[in-house]
Amino acid sequence: HFVLAFPFPFSFFYSFSSSLSIYFGSAHLFSPLCFFMAPLKFLSLNINGFHNPIKRTKILSYCRKEKADVIFLQESHLPSSEADKVLAAWKGLGCYVPAQSKKNGIIILLRKDPNYSLTTISVDPLGRWIIAKLLIKS
């Protein structure tokens, strides 16, 4: 399983327990599992607001074009009702923590893959971080 923790700036590492942890802070990469599984492509964007439908469409199109497995969108500034619309438009897996002000809100998107499942573990009530578990079936 993978554990994704998302504030900014981020770093990630594979642990010996077959999990990927992504944390924000100092950059480090430790990957004992990279020999046993296909690499994952990550994309992190500070979008500075996601209310504009044209901007939303362009960013989601860019994310699809990049073919990233996991996409982190920072500073979405979106309430729950709007974040739900983003997940519906994405047509893949995702989770979010809604914004409580114009300085936060986080969305994690995963490309559509039948081998992925995503569970939100914990969120910051202020909308600054999220921890989610990504299970990749082999």
Backbone as JSON Lines, residues from 0, in Angstrom:
{"i":0,"aa":"H","n":[0.83,-1.18,0.0],"ca":[0.0,0.0,0.0],"c":[0.87,1.24,0.0]}
{"i":1,"aa":"F","n":[0.3,2.33,-0.39],"ca":[0.99,3.61,-0.44],"c":[0.28,4.58,0.48]}
{"i":2,"aa":"V","n":[1.03,5.39,1.18],"ca":[0.44,6.43,2.01],"c":[0.86,7.76,1.42]}
{"i":3,"aa":"L","n":[-0.1,8.59,1.08],"ca":[0.17,9.88,0.47],"c":[-0.19,10.97,1.46]}
{"i":4,"aa":"A","n":[0.78,11.75,1.86],"ca":[0.53,12.89,2.75],"c":[0.85,14.13,1.96]}
{"i":5,"aa":"F","n":[-0.05,15.09,1.92],"ca":[0.11,16.19,0.99],"c":[-0.05,17.57,1.59]}
{"i":6,"aa":"P","n":[1.0,18.16,2.1],"ca":[1.15,19.61,2.14],"c":[2.33,19.97,1.25]}
{"i":7,"aa":"F","n":[2.95,21.13,1.39],"ca":[3.99,21.58,0.46],"c":[5.2,22.05,1.24]}
{"i":8,"aa":"P","n":[6.42,21.93,0.79],"ca":[6.91,21.16,-0.36],"c":[6.95,19.68,-0.02]}
{"i":9,"aa":"F","n":[7.0,18.8,-1.0],"ca":[6.87,17.39,-0.69],"c":[8.12,16.6,-1.03]}
{"i":10,"aa":"S","n":[8.24,15.48,-0.39],"ca":[9.24,14.48,-0.73],"c":[8.56,13.14,-0.53]}
{"i":11,"aa":"F","n":[9.13,12.09,-1.07],"ca":[8.5,10.8,-0.93],"c":[9.56,9.72,-0.85]}
{"i":12,"aa":"F","n":[9.19,8.57,-0.31],"ca":[10.09,7.44,-0.25],"c":[9.3,6.14,-0.17]}
{"i":13,"aa":"Y","n":[9.91,5.08,-0.65],"ca":[9.35,3.76,-0.49],"c":[9.91,3.18,0.8]}
{"i":14,"aa":"S","n":[9.08,2.54,1.58],"ca":[9.59,1.86,2.76],"c":[9.66,0.37,2.46]}
{"i":15,"aa":"F","n":[10.28,-0.39,3.35],"ca":[10.41,-1.83,3.14],"c":[9.06,-2.54,3.25]}
{"i":16,"aa":"S","n":[8.03,-1.86,3.76],"ca":[6.72,-2.5,3.91],"c":[5.84,-2.3,2.69]}
{"i":17,"aa":"S","n":[6.45,-2.12,1.52],"ca":[5.73,-1.96,0.26],"c":[4.82,-0.75,0.27]}
{"i":18,"aa":"S","n":[5.22,0.29,0.95],"ca":[4.37,1.48,0.96],"c":[5.16,2.69,0.48]}
{"i":19,"aa":"L","n":[4.47,3.58,-0.14],"ca":[5.06,4.84,-0.59],"c":[4.5,5.92,0.29]}
{"i":20,"aa":"S","n":[5.36,6.68,0.92],"ca":[4.92,7.78,1.75],"c":[5.37,9.08,1.12]}
{"i":21,"aa":"I","n":[4.48,10.02,1.04],"ca":[4.81,11.33,0.49],"c":[4.58,12.35,1.59]}
{"i":22,"aa":"Y","n":[5.62,13.04,1.95],"ca":[5.55,14.04,3.0],"c":[6.05,15.36,2.44]}
{"i":23,"aa":"F","n":[5.74,16.41,3.1],"ca":[6.22,17.71,2.68],"c":[7.24,18.18,3.69]}
{"i":24,"aa":"G","n":[8.35,18.66,3.18],"ca":[9.47,19.06,4.02],"c":[10.75,18.75,3.28]}
{"i":25,"aa":"S","n":[11.69,18.14,3.95],"ca":[12.98,17.86,3.34],"c":[12.85,16.83,2.23]}
{"i":26,"aa":"A","n":[13.62,17.01,1.19],"ca":[13.55,16.1,0.04],"c":[14.44,14.89,0.27]}
{"i":27,"aa":"H","n":[13.87,13.72,0.15],"ca":[14.64,12.48,0.22],"c":[13.91,11.42,-0.58]}
{"i":28,"aa":"L","n":[14.65,10.51,-1.14],"ca":[14.04,9.42,-1.91],"c":[14.77,8.14,-1.56]}
{"i":29,"aa":"F","n":[14.05,7.16,-1.09],"ca":[14.58,5.85,-0.78],"c":[13.68,4.85,-1.44]}
{"i":30,"aa":"S","n":[14.18,4.06,-2.36],"ca":[13.28,3.25,-3.18],"c":[13.73,1.79,-3.32]}
{"i":31,"aa":"P","n":[13.59,0.97,-2.28],"ca":[13.93,-0.44,-2.44],"c":[12.96,-1.19,-3.32]}
{"i":32,"aa":"L","n":[11.74,-0.68,-3.5],"ca":[10.74,-1.38,-4.3],"c":[10.81,-1.05,-5.78]}
{"i":33,"aa":"C","n":[11.64,-0.09,-6.16],"ca":[11.65,0.34,-7.55],"c":[12.04,-0.79,-8.5]}
{"i":34,"aa":"F","n":[12.67,-1.84,-7.99],"ca":[13.05,-2.96,-8.84],"c":[11.91,-3.95,-9.03]}
{"i":35,"aa":"F","n":[10.86,-3.83,-8.21],"ca":[9.78,-4.79,-8.21],"c":[8.48,-4.27,-8.8]}
{"i":36,"aa":"M","n":[8.38,-2.99,-9.06],"ca":[7.14,-2.43,-9.57],"c":[7.43,-1.35,-10.59]}
{"i":37,"aa":"A","n":[6.48,-1.11,-11.45],"ca":[6.63,-0.05,-12.45],"c":[6.72,1.3,-11.74]}
{"i":38,"aa":"P","n":[7.51,2.22,-12.27],"ca":[7.61,3.53,-11.62],"c":[6.29,4.29,-11.72]}
{"i":39,"aa":"L","n":[6.03,5.1,-10.73],"ca":[4.87,5.97,-10.72],"c":[5.29,7.37,-11.12]}
{"i":40,"aa":"K","n":[4.47,8.03,-11.9],"ca":[4.75,9.4,-12.3],"c":[3.89,10.34,-11.45]}
{"i":41,"aa":"F","n":[4.54,11.3,-10.79],"ca":[3.88,12.26,-9.92],"c":[3.9,13.65,-10.57]}
{"i":42,"aa":"L","n":[2.83,14.39,-10.35],"ca":[2.74,15.76,-10.83],"c":[2.18,16.59,-9.69]}
{"i":43,"aa":"S","n":[2.86,17.68,-9.34],"ca":[2.41,18.57,-8.28],"c":[2.28,19.98,-8.83]}
{"i":44,"aa":"L","n":[1.09,20.58,-8.66],"ca":[0.84,21.91,-9.18],"c":[0.24,22.8,-8.1]}
{"i":45,"aa":"N","n":[0.78,23.99,-7.95],"ca":[0.14,25.02,-7.13],"c":[-0.77,25.78,-8.07]}
{"i":46,"aa":"I","n":[-2.08,25.54,-7.98],"ca":[-3.0,26.08,-8.97],"c":[-3.58,27.44,-8.59]}
{"i":47,"aa":"N","n":[-3.35,27.87,-7.35],"ca":[-3.76,29.21,-6.89],"c":[-5.21,29.53,-7.28]}
{"i":48,"aa":"G","n":[-6.09,28.62,-6.94],"ca":[-7.52,28.8,-7.2],"c":[-7.98,27.97,-8.38]}
{"i":49,"aa":"F","n":[-9.18,27.39,-8.24],"ca":[-9.69,26.47,-9.25],"c":[-11.15,26.77,-9.56]}
{"i":50,"aa":"H","n":[-11.59,28.0,-9.29],"ca":[-12.99,28.38,-9.48],"c":[-13.34,28.61,-10.94]}
{"i":51,"aa":"N","n":[-12.43,29.15,-11.71],"ca":[-12.69,29.49,-13.1],"c":[-12.83,28.21,-13.93]}
{"i":52,"aa":"P","n":[-13.99,28.01,-14.59],"ca":[-14.19,26.77,-15.36],"c":[-13.19,26.59,-16.51]}
{"i":53,"aa":"I","n":[-12.77,27.67,-17.13],"ca":[-11.79,27.57,-18.22],"c":[-10.45,27.1,-17.67]}
{"i":54,"aa":"K","n":[-10.02,27.7,-16.56],"ca":[-8.76,27.29,-15.92],"c":[-8.85,25.83,-15.48]}
{"i":55,"aa":"R","n":[-9.98,25.45,-14.92],"ca":[-10.18,24.07,-14.46],"c":[-10.04,23.08,-15.61]}
{"i":56,"aa":"T","n":[-10.68,23.39,-16.74],"ca":[-10.61,22.53,-17.92],"c":[-9.19,22.42,-18.44]}
{"i":57,"aa":"K","n":[-8.5,23.55,-18.51],"ca":[-7.12,23.55,-19.02],"c":[-6.18,22.74,-18.13]}
{"i":58,"aa":"I","n":[-6.32,22.9,-16.81],"ca":[-5.44,22.17,-15.89],"c":[-5.73,20.68,-15.93]}
{"i":59,"aa":"L","n":[-6.99,20.3,-15.95],"ca":[-7.31,18.87,-16.02],"c":[-6.85,18.27,-17.35]}
{"i":60,"aa":"S","n":[-6.96,19.03,-18.44],"ca":[-6.46,18.56,-19.74],"c":[-4.95,18.38,-19.7]}
{"i":61,"aa":"Y","n":[-4.26,19.33,-19.09],"ca":[-2.8,19.24,-18.96],"c":[-2.42,18.0,-18.15]}
{"i":62,"aa":"C","n":[-3.14,17.75,-17.06],"ca":[-2.84,16.57,-16.22],"c":[-3.06,15.27,-17.0]}
{"i":63,"aa":"R","n":[-4.1,15.22,-17.81],"ca":[-4.34,14.03,-18.64],"c":[-3.23,13.86,-19.67]}
{"i":64,"aa":"K","n":[-2.83,14.96,-20.28],"ca":[-1.78,14.92,-21.3],"c":[-0.45,14.43,-20.72]}
{"i":65,"aa":"E","n":[-0.15,14.83,-19.51],"ca":[1.11,14.43,-18.86],"c":[1.12,12.96,-18.44]}
{"i":66,"aa":"K","n":[-0.04,12.33,-18.39],"ca":[-0.17,10.91,-18.04],"c":[0.47,10.57,-16.69]}
{"i":67,"aa":"A","n":[0.3,11.47,-15.74],"ca":[0.8,11.22,-14.39],"c":[-0.1,10.22,-13.7]}
{"i":68,"aa":"D","n":[0.49,9.39,-12.84],"ca":[-0.29,8.44,-12.06],"c":[-0.96,9.13,-10.88]}
{"i":69,"aa":"V","n":[-0.23,10.02,-10.23],"ca":[-0.72,10.72,-9.04],"c":[-0.5,12.22,-9.26]}
{"i":70,"aa":"I","n":[-1.56,13.0,-9.05],"ca":[-1.5,14.44,-9.26],"c":[-1.91,15.14,-7.97]}
{"i":71,"aa":"F","n":[-1.08,16.06,-7.53],"ca":[-1.35,16.85,-6.33],"c":[-1.66,18.28,-6.76]}
{"i":72,"aa":"L","n":[-2.81,18.78,-6.37],"ca":[-3.2,20.15,-6.68],"c":[-3.28,20.92,-5.37]}
{"i":73,"aa":"Q","n":[-2.42,21.91,-5.23],"ca":[-2.36,22.72,-4.03],"c":[-3.14,24.0,-4.22]}
{"i":74,"aa":"E","n":[-3.62,24.54,-3.12],"ca":[-4.33,25.82,-3.09],"c":[-5.49,25.85,-4.09]}
{"i":75,"aa":"S","n":[-6.37,24.85,-3.98],"ca":[-7.54,24.8,-4.86],"c":[-8.54,25.9,-4.53]}
{"i":76,"aa":"H","n":[-8.59,26.32,-3.28],"ca":[-9.52,27.36,-2.8],"c":[-10.97,26.93,-2.99]}
{"i":77,"aa":"L","n":[-11.23,25.63,-3.09],"ca":[-12.58,25.15,-3.39],"c":[-13.29,24.6,-2.15]}
{"i":78,"aa":"P","n":[-14.6,24.9,-2.02],"ca":[-15.41,24.23,-1.0],"c":[-15.72,22.8,-1.48]}
{"i":79,"aa":"S","n":[-16.3,22.01,-0.61],"ca":[-16.6,20.61,-0.93],"c":[-17.44,20.45,-2.19]}
{"i":80,"aa":"S","n":[-18.46,21.29,-2.36],"ca":[-19.35,21.14,-3.51],"c":[-18.61,21.31,-4.83]}
{"i":81,"aa":"E","n":[-17.66,22.23,-4.89],"ca":[-16.88,22.45,-6.11],"c":[-15.8,21.38,-6.29]}
{"i":82,"aa":"A","n":[-15.2,20.93,-5.2],"ca":[-14.18,19.86,-5.29],"c":[-14.82,18.57,-5.8]}
{"i":83,"aa":"D","n":[-16.06,18.31,-5.41],"ca":[-16.78,17.14,-5.93],"c":[-16.93,17.23,-7.45]}
{"i":84,"aa":"K","n":[-17.16,18.42,-7.97],"ca":[-17.29,18.62,-9.42],"c":[-15.97,18.33,-10.13]}
{"i":85,"aa":"V","n":[-14.85,18.7,-9.5],"ca":[-13.53,18.41,-10.08],"c":[-13.32,16.9,-10.16]}
{"i":86,"aa":"L","n":[-13.65,16.19,-9.08],"ca":[-13.48,14.73,-9.09],"c":[-14.37,14.09,-10.15]}
{"i":87,"aa":"A","n":[-15.58,14.6,-10.33],"ca":[-16.48,14.06,-11.36],"c":[-15.92,14.33,-12.76]}
{"i":88,"aa":"A","n":[-15.36,15.51,-12.98],"ca":[-14.78,15.85,-14.28],"c":[-13.53,15.04,-14.56]}
{"i":89,"aa":"W","n":[-12.79,14.67,-13.52],"ca":[-11.55,13.92,-13.69],"c":[-11.83,12.5,-14.19]}
{"i":90,"aa":"K","n":[-12.87,11.86,-13.71],"ca":[-13.25,10.51,-14.11],"c":[-12.22,9.45,-13.74]}
{"i":91,"aa":"G","n":[-11.49,9.72,-12.69],"ca":[-10.56,8.76,-12.12],"c":[-10.8,8.73,-10.63]}
{"i":92,"aa":"L","n":[-9.81,8.33,-9.88],"ca":[-9.92,8.35,-8.42],"c":[-9.43,9.69,-7.9]}
{"i":93,"aa":"G","n":[-9.88,10.04,-6.72],"ca":[-9.4,11.27,-6.12],"c":[-9.94,11.46,-4.72]}
{"i":94,"aa":"C","n":[-9.32,12.37,-4.02],"ca":[-9.78,12.77,-2.7],"c":[-9.36,14.22,-2.5]}
{"i":95,"aa":"Y","n":[-9.94,14.87,-1.52],"ca":[-9.63,16.29,-1.31],"c":[-9.88,16.67,0.13]}
{"i":96,"aa":"V","n":[-9.34,17.8,0.49],"ca":[-9.7,18.48,1.72],"c":[-10.14,19.87,1.27]}
{"i":97,"aa":"P","n":[-11.37,20.28,1.62],"ca":[-11.87,21.55,1.12],"c":[-11.14,22.74,1.74]}
{"i":98,"aa":"A","n":[-11.19,23.84,1.04],"ca":[-10.55,25.08,1.5],"c":[-11.39,25.71,2.6]}
{"i":99,"aa":"Q","n":[-10.71,26.24,3.58],"ca":[-11.36,27.01,4.63],"c":[-11.11,28.5,4.44]}
{"i":100,"aa":"S","n":[-10.19,28.81,3.52],"ca":[-9.89,30.2,3.19],"c":[-9.28,30.21,1.79]}
{"i":101,"aa":"K","n":[-8.89,31.37,1.32],"ca":[-8.28,31.47,-0.02],"c":[-6.8,31.1,0.0]}
{"i":102,"aa":"K","n":[-6.34,30.45,1.03],"ca":[-4.94,30.06,1.1],"c":[-4.76,28.56,1.22]}
{"i":103,"aa":"N","n":[-5.83,27.79,1.03],"ca":[-5.66,26.35,1.19],"c":[-6.66,25.58,0.33]}
{"i":104,"aa":"G","n":[-6.76,24.3,0.6],"ca":[-7.56,23.39,-0.21],"c":[-6.64,22.52,-1.05]}
{"i":105,"aa":"I","n":[-6.82,21.21,-0.95],"ca":[-5.93,20.26,-1.61],"c":[-6.77,19.2,-2.32]}
{"i":106,"aa":"I","n":[-6.31,18.81,-3.49],"ca":[-6.95,17.73,-4.24],"c":[-5.86,16.76,-4.68]}
{"i":107,"aa":"I","n":[-6.1,15.47,-4.49],"ca":[-5.22,14.42,-5.02],"c":[-6.02,13.66,-6.08]}
{"i":108,"aa":"L","n":[-5.47,13.55,-7.26],"ca":[-6.11,12.82,-8.35],"c":[-5.24,11.64,-8.76]}
{"i":109,"aa":"L","n":[-5.87,10.53,-9.1],"ca":[-5.16,9.37,-9.63],"c":[-5.75,9.02,-10.98]}
{"i":110,"aa":"R","n":[-4.87,8.65,-11.89],"ca":[-5.38,8.27,-13.2],"c":[-6.24,7.02,-13.05]}
{"i":111,"aa":"K","n":[-7.17,6.88,-13.95],"ca":[-8.09,5.75,-13.9],"c":[-7.33,4.46,-14.19]}
{"i":112,"aa":"D","n":[-7.36,3.56,-13.25],"ca":[-6.65,2.28,-13.37],"c":[-7.37,1.27,-12.48]}
{"i":113,"aa":"P","n":[-7.78,0.13,-13.03],"ca":[-8.51,-0.85,-12.21],"c":[-7.66,-1.44,-11.09]}
{"i":114,"aa":"N","n":[-6.36,-1.25,-11.13],"ca":[-5.48,-1.78,-10.09],"c":[-5.27,-0.81,-8.93]}
{"i":115,"aa":"Y","n":[-5.87,0.38,-8.99],"ca":[-5.7,1.38,-7.94],"c":[-6.96,1.47,-7.09]}
{"i":116,"aa":"S","n":[-6.76,1.65,-5.8],"ca":[-7.86,2.06,-4.92],"c":[-7.28,3.1,-3.97]}
{"i":117,"aa":"L","n":[-8.1,4.05,-3.57],"ca":[-7.64,5.18,-2.76],"c":[-8.59,5.38,-1.59]}
{"i":118,"aa":"T","n":[-8.01,5.55,-0.41],"ca":[-8.77,5.79,0.8],"c":[-8.19,6.98,1.53]}
{"i":119,"aa":"T","n":[-9.04,7.93,1.9],"ca":[-8.58,9.06,2.7],"c":[-8.42,8.58,4.13]}
{"i":120,"aa":"I","n":[-7.27,8.86,4.72],"ca":[-7.0,8.44,6.09],"c":[-7.26,9.58,7.06]}
{"i":121,"aa":"S","n":[-6.74,10.75,6.73],"ca":[-6.86,11.89,7.63],"c":[-6.75,13.19,6.85]}
{"i":122,"aa":"V","n":[-7.47,14.2,7.28],"ca":[-7.38,15.51,6.65],"c":[-7.25,16.59,7.73]}
{"i":123,"aa":"D","n":[-6.63,17.68,7.36],"ca":[-6.51,18.83,8.23],"c":[-7.8,19.64,8.12]}
{"i":124,"aa":"P","n":[-8.46,19.92,9.23],"ca":[-9.71,20.69,9.15],"c":[-9.51,22.1,8.58]}
{"i":125,"aa":"L","n":[-8.29,22.58,8.55],"ca":[-8.02,23.9,7.98],"c":[-7.69,23.83,6.5]}
{"i":126,"aa":"G","n":[-7.66,22.62,5.92],"ca":[-7.44,22.47,4.49],"c":[-6.01,22.59,4.04]}
{"i":127,"aa":"R","n":[-5.05,22.28,4.92],"ca":[-3.64,22.45,4.56],"c":[-2.95,21.15,4.21]}
{"i":128,"aa":"W","n":[-3.45,19.98,4.63],"ca":[-2.81,18.71,4.31],"c":[-3.85,17.6,4.26]}
{"i":129,"aa":"I","n":[-3.45,16.51,3.63],"ca":[-4.29,15.32,3.52],"c":[-3.37,14.09,3.52]}
{"i":130,"aa":"I","n":[-3.83,13.04,4.15],"ca":[-3.13,11.76,4.12],"c":[-4.09,10.74,3.52]}
{"i":131,"aa":"A","n":[-3.65,10.05,2.49],"ca":[-4.49,9.06,1.83],"c":[-3.67,7.79,1.58]}
{"i":132,"aa":"K","n":[-4.37,6.68,1.49],"ca":[-3.71,5.4,1.22],"c":[-4.05,4.94,-0.19]}
{"i":133,"aa":"L","n":[-3.02,4.66,-0.96],"ca":[-3.17,4.17,-2.32],"c":[-2.77,2.7,-2.34]}
{"i":134,"aa":"L","n":[-3.7,1.84,-2.71],"ca":[-3.43,0.42,-2.83],"c":[-3.29,0.09,-4.31]}
{"i":135,"aa":"I","n":[-2.16,-0.53,-4.65],"ca":[-1.93,-0.93,-6.03],"c":[-1.91,-2.46,-6.06]}
{"i":136,"aa":"K","n":[-2.87,-3.03,-6.75],"ca":[-2.95,-4.48,-6.87],"c":[-1.96,-4.95,-7.93]}
{"i":137,"aa":"S","n":[-1.29,-6.04,-7.64],"ca":[-0.31,-6.53,-8.62],"c":[-0.89,-7.62,-9.47]}
